Amino acid sequence: MIGLPTPDDLAGITRLLIMQATPFCNIDCSYCYLPNRNQRHRMPLETVAASISWLYGNGLATDNLSLVWHAGEPLVLPPDWYRSAIQAAAGALPAGAALQHCIQTNAVLVNDRWCDLFLELGIQVGVSLDGPADLHDARRRTRSGAGTHEAALRGVRVLRRRCVPLHAICVVTEATLDRPEELIDFFAAEGIDELGLNIEEIEGGNRHSSLATPEVEARFRVFFERALNRAATVGVMLREARDVLAALPRHADTRWPGNDQNTPFANVTITWDGAIHTFSPELAGFEHPRHGAMALGNVARDSLPAILVGERFRHLWSEVAEGVEACARSCPYFPLCRGGAPSNKLAERGSFDATETMNCRLINQQVSEAVLSRLNRLRSSGFQGVPG
């Protein structure tokens, strides 16, 4: 049984800090997992500083910490708010520490003022874009029901014109499965050479997926193989292929055999009000009938030692750890996925101690098989490098 962690066990474990500047989103995607995206709250600058102080003061931050502004549409707040927020964060850093700031945006509001900010402060930019207009606009709409593709693509082109480096995340639905080459060609034509393919997941506030039938799931493997081949041809790096290849040489940690989503405090999400969350970022702000709210405490009042002995963390960790161990016992893909995502287990199976989910079958199993099959084919043909 994986034991209850101590503060010493968790020293330097946090690689990703997600900060929710606001829960509000200016569009209304049909597959969105966020539970409170109608709320217009804004994180106080004091909470920004307190969050950084809490993370470093409790010894959690790794040397290469990334801070992602996400969990709502961050650009609904003005650029000057981020200048002030990043200054507040910098003021709370210990001597010698540095943060890499990142923003995940739907790109609808991107303009030259935003590009000035990104370039001035070295902010890494990720955009959410679902490919050609009909695929994108089917799910990513304004609150009045209009498509957002034109505005999002305009924002992407402003970023490209201003030479702001960016990557993209694309959500794959059933409608995407028959068009892998067209999808990859779209991103290549827009100058986007780093792409992540998120599936339409069941998690958080999203209770349904167009991929969640055996017949549709069976089509995903062919889709991904074709997408992978096309991406290699046109010079697009797929995040999923990179992640599988990066996992190959990794050996299990005897203390923490899981991944960044099921290892306590490897990821930390802090919502606009200072509430502290860990495990899958998609759990932030979510309430479950059996578990209640997922917040473990607040940066203004709760220390890490107090959280670790608290009833809520002990309850969540016990079930998450049981799920990791169950995956390790039962699944041949465990060396690659390290136990799956708690958010998917809870949404699909009703418990953190569950094992296989749709997300596992598609992203962990079928993607891994496709990437490894391609790698084997390339090696059989005499290729000695790493496939794209």
LOPA-986264 format. One record per residue (C-alpha): residue number from 1; chain; z, x, y. Coordinates in steps of 0.05 Angstrom, whole numbers, plus 5000, padded with zeros to 4 digits. Each point is the difference from the previous one (the first is absolute). Last residue first. Example, Ala and Ser with C-alpha at 12.3 -4.5 7.8 and 13.67 -1.06 7.14 Angstrom:
<nodes>
n_chain_pz_px_py
2_A_5143_5273_4979
1_A_5013_4973_4931
</nodes>
This chain:
<nodes>
n_chain_pz_px_py
388_A_4295_5166_5254
387_A_5002_5040_4936
386_A_5043_5063_4996
385_A_4961_5063_4982
384_A_4976_5030_4934
383_A_4939_4957_4983
382_A_4971_5022_4933
381_A_4970_4933_4978
380_A_5060_4986_4955
379_A_5045_5014_5060
378_A_4964_4947_5041
377_A_5004_4949_4945
376_A_5074_5014_4990
375_A_5014_4992_5075
374_A_4961_4935_5002
373_A_5040_4973_4941
372_A_5064_5023_5034
371_A_4983_4963_5064
370_A_4980_4936_4964
369_A_5059_5000_4953
368_A_5048_5012_5058
367_A_4969_4944_5041
366_A_5005_4952_4941
365_A_5073_5017_4984
364_A_5036_5013_5065
363_A_4961_4959_5051
362_A_4976_4943_4956
361_A_5050_4991_4944
360_A_5059_5022_5042
359_A_4983_4953_5058
358_A_4994_4943_4950
357_A_5070_5016_4977
356_A_5030_5037_4941
355_A_5075_5013_4996
354_A_5056_4955_5024
353_A_5067_5027_5024
352_A_4986_4981_5073
351_A_4998_4926_4982
350_A_4958_4938_5011
349_A_4938_5024_4962
348_A_4945_4998_5052
347_A_5039_5004_5066
346_A_5059_5042_4974
345_A_4956_5048_4960
344_A_4950_5006_5056
343_A_5054_5019_5051
342_A_5034_5047_4951
341_A_4936_5043_4995
340_A_4981_5035_4936
339_A_5041_5043_4952
338_A_4977_5072_5007
337_A_4926_4983_5011
336_A_4968_5060_4967
335_A_5051_5022_4947
334_A_5015_4926_4988
333_A_4929_4984_4977
332_A_5021_4997_4926
331_A_5047_4942_5017
330_A_5060_4976_4959
329_A_5059_5047_5007
328_A_4984_5027_5069
327_A_4984_4931_5026
326_A_5068_4974_4976
325_A_5034_5060_5032
324_A_4967_4985_5067
323_A_5018_4926_4995
322_A_5072_5016_4984
321_A_5002_5045_5061
320_A_4975_4942_5044
319_A_5052_4953_4972
318_A_5059_5047_5010
317_A_4973_5022_5068
316_A_4998_4929_5026
315_A_5072_4983_4979
314_A_5029_5067_5022
313_A_4964_4994_5067
312_A_5027_4930_5013
311_A_5071_5014_4975
310_A_5012_5060_5045
309_A_5015_5068_4972
308_A_4934_5030_5022
307_A_5001_4963_5067
306_A_5068_5029_5020
305_A_4977_5070_4982
304_A_4936_4990_5041
303_A_5038_4978_5062
302_A_4997_4929_5028
301_A_5011_4981_5073
300_A_4940_5007_5047
299_A_4950_5021_4947
298_A_5011_4934_4964
297_A_5014_4983_4928
296_A_4967_4990_4933
295_A_4948_4950_5022
294_A_4967_4964_4941
293_A_5024_4931_5017
292_A_5021_4955_4943
291_A_4996_5027_4929
290_A_4992_4935_4961
289_A_4959_4957_5048
288_A_4965_5061_5031
287_A_4998_5017_5073
286_A_4948_5047_5030
285_A_5010_5038_5065
284_A_4979_5065_4967
283_A_4979_4990_4927
282_A_4929_5022_5015
281_A_5025_5071_5013
280_A_5014_5007_4925
279_A_5067_5035_4988
278_A_5044_5004_5063
277_A_5023_4956_5056
276_A_5044_5011_5062
275_A_5007_4947_5054
274_A_4993_5029_5070
273_A_4978_4936_5034
272_A_4926_5018_5001
271_A_5000_5015_4926
270_A_5016_5067_4970
269_A_4962_5019_4937
268_A_5022_5060_4959
267_A_4958_5030_4944
266_A_5029_5053_4953
265_A_5064_4963_5017
264_A_5014_4978_4928
263_A_4944_5017_4951
262_A_4961_4938_4982
261_A_4945_5003_5052
260_A_4993_5075_5005
259_A_4992_5008_4925
258_A_5049_5002_4942
257_A_5032_5053_4957
256_A_5054_5015_5051
255_A_5056_5043_4971
254_A_4961_5032_4943
253_A_4940_5009_5045
252_A_4939_4987_4957
251_A_4943_5050_5002
250_A_4940_4997_5045
249_A_4935_5033_4979
248_A_4959_4935_4996
247_A_5030_4962_5059
246_A_4956_5033_5053
245_A_4938_4980_4961
244_A_5022_4927_4998
243_A_5018_5000_5074
242_A_4934_5031_5021
241_A_4960_4949_4960
240_A_5040_4943_5031
239_A_4991_5028_5071
238_A_4925_4996_4994
237_A_4964_5057_5036
236_A_4933_4979_5028
235_A_4944_5052_4996
234_A_4939_4956_4985
233_A_4992_5017_4926
232_A_5074_5006_4984
231_A_5013_4932_5032
230_A_4943_4970_4959
229_A_5030_5024_4935
228_A_5069_4976_5018
227_A_4975_4932_5023
226_A_4961_4991_4934
225_A_5061_5019_4959
224_A_5044_4955_5043
223_A_4956_4939_4992
222_A_4992_5010_4925
221_A_5076_5004_4992
220_A_5011_4939_5045
219_A_4957_4953_4959
218_A_5052_4992_4945
217_A_5051_4980_5052
216_A_4955_4942_5020
215_A_4997_4972_4929
214_A_5074_5012_4987
213_A_5018_4961_5063
212_A_5039_5026_5060
211_A_4945_5030_5042
210_A_4997_4943_5050
209_A_5073_5013_5015
208_A_5057_4953_5013
207_A_5072_5001_5025
206_A_4992_5041_5064
205_A_5066_5000_5039
204_A_5026_5062_4966
203_A_4955_5019_4942
202_A_4940_4977_4961
201_A_4948_5052_5016
200_A_4928_4996_5024
199_A_4982_5070_4978
198_A_5005_5058_5047
197_A_4941_5048_5001
196_A_5016_5061_5043
195_A_4944_5035_5038
194_A_4988_5068_5031
193_A_4929_5015_5022
192_A_4993_4949_5056
191_A_4938_5015_5040
190_A_4979_4928_5008
189_A_4941_5009_4952
188_A_5048_5029_4948
187_A_5045_4938_5006
186_A_4942_4952_4989
185_A_4971_5043_4944
184_A_5065_4994_4962
183_A_4999_4924_5004
182_A_4926_4993_4984
181_A_5009_5044_4939
180_A_5060_4960_4976
179_A_4970_4930_5010
178_A_5015_4957_4939
177_A_5075_5009_5004
176_A_5009_4985_5074
175_A_5002_4924_4994
174_A_5057_5006_4950
173_A_5041_5034_5054
172_A_5006_5074_5018
171_A_5041_5016_5063
170_A_4971_5059_5038
169_A_5042_5055_5032
168_A_4966_5048_5048
167_A_5010_5071_5024
166_A_4997_5026_5070
165_A_4989_5062_5043
164_A_4992_4983_5074
163_A_4933_5029_5023
162_A_4996_4955_5061
161_A_4936_4968_4976
160_A_5030_4992_4930
159_A_5062_4965_5027
158_A_4956_4955_5044
157_A_4957_4985_4938
156_A_5062_4979_4961
155_A_5021_4954_5057
154_A_4931_4967_5001
153_A_5004_4992_4925
152_A_5066_4963_5007
151_A_4973_4955_5054
150_A_4938_4981_4961
149_A_5038_4992_4935
148_A_5053_4954_5027
147_A_4974_4932_4975
146_A_5022_4937_5035
145_A_5055_4955_4971
144_A_5041_4985_5063
143_A_5054_5050_4978
142_A_4945_5052_4994
141_A_4970_5016_4932
140_A_5003_5054_4947
139_A_4986_4963_4935
138_A_4927_4978_4998
137_A_4986_5040_5063
136_A_5004_5067_4963
135_A_4955_4981_4942
134_A_4949_4966_5044
133_A_5001_5056_5052
132_A_4990_5059_4953
131_A_5061_5041_4980
130_A_5072_4977_4998
129_A_5027_5038_5060
128_A_5072_5021_5011
127_A_5002_5062_5044
126_A_5042_5063_4993
125_A_5013_5045_5059
124_A_5038_5066_5004
123_A_5035_5010_5066
122_A_4989_5068_5032
121_A_5038_4981_5064
120_A_4945_5006_5052
119_A_4944_4983_4951
118_A_5032_4936_4975
117_A_5022_4980_5071
116_A_4932_5011_5032
115_A_4969_4962_4941
114_A_5045_4942_5016
113_A_4977_5000_5073
112_A_4927_5005_4976
111_A_5004_4936_4960
110_A_5030_4976_4934
109_A_5024_4927_5002
108_A_4964_4976_4937
107_A_5014_5064_4962
106_A_5040_4965_4944
105_A_5050_5056_5009
104_A_5040_5051_4960
103_A_5031_5051_5047
102_A_5023_5070_4983
101_A_5052_5047_5032
100_A_5012_5067_4968
99_A_5072_5019_5015
98_A_5030_5067_5014
97_A_5068_5033_4988
96_A_5019_5067_5031
95_A_5061_4975_5037
94_A_5021_4932_4974
93_A_4958_4941_5021
92_A_5030_4945_5044
91_A_4962_5020_5063
90_A_4935_5001_4961
89_A_5011_4928_4979
88_A_5013_4978_5071
87_A_4937_5036_5024
86_A_4961_4966_4944
85_A_5027_4933_5022
84_A_4985_5013_5074
83_A_4928_5021_4987
82_A_4996_4943_4950
81_A_5021_4949_5052
80_A_4949_5030_5048
79_A_4944_4983_4951
78_A_5016_4926_5005
77_A_5029_4959_4943
76_A_4950_4956_4962
75_A_4975_5067_4973
74_A_5053_5003_4946
73_A_4973_4941_4960
72_A_5058_4983_4954
71_A_5032_5041_4945
70_A_4973_5066_5030
69_A_5017_5061_5042
68_A_4999_5056_4949
67_A_5048_5058_5007
66_A_4982_5059_4955
65_A_5053_5051_4980
64_A_4979_5069_4978
63_A_5068_5035_4999
62_A_5031_4943_4960
61_A_5046_4951_5033
60_A_5061_4973_4963
59_A_5057_5042_5028
58_A_5040_4941_5025
57_A_4996_5023_5072
56_A_4925_5010_4991
55_A_4987_4927_4980
54_A_5053_4970_5045
53_A_4980_5041_5061
52_A_4928_4980_4991
51_A_5019_4926_4994
50_A_5048_5004_5059
49_A_4945_5028_5045
48_A_4953_4943_4983
47_A_5057_4950_5005
46_A_5016_5023_5071
45_A_4926_4990_5016
44_A_5009_4927_4982
43_A_4953_4976_4945
42_A_4959_4941_5027
41_A_5005_4929_4974
40_A_4938_4956_5003
39_A_5011_4961_4936
38_A_4939_4968_4968
37_A_4993_5058_4950
36_A_5066_4984_4966
35_A_4987_5001_4925
34_A_4950_5057_4996
33_A_4960_4998_4934
32_A_4932_4985_5031
31_A_4947_4972_4953
30_A_4972_4947_5048
29_A_4997_5048_5059
28_A_5025_4968_5064
27_A_4985_5042_5062
26_A_5042_5022_5059
25_A_5057_5023_4957
24_A_5073_4997_5019
23_A_5054_5038_4962
22_A_5008_5049_5057
21_A_5012_5076_5004
20_A_5012_4998_4925
19_A_5013_5072_4981
18_A_4979_5028_4933
17_A_5032_5066_4981
16_A_4965_5039_4944
15_A_5022_5064_4965
14_A_5073_4983_4991
13_A_5033_5043_4946
12_A_5030_5056_5042
11_A_5070_4990_4972
10_A_5000_4940_4954
9_A_5043_5028_4943
8_A_5050_5026_5052
7_A_5008_4930_5028
6_A_5018_4975_4930
5_A_4954_4962_4954
4_A_5022_4948_4948
3_A_4978_5024_4932
2_A_4935_4992_4962
1_A_5018_4974_4931
</nodes>
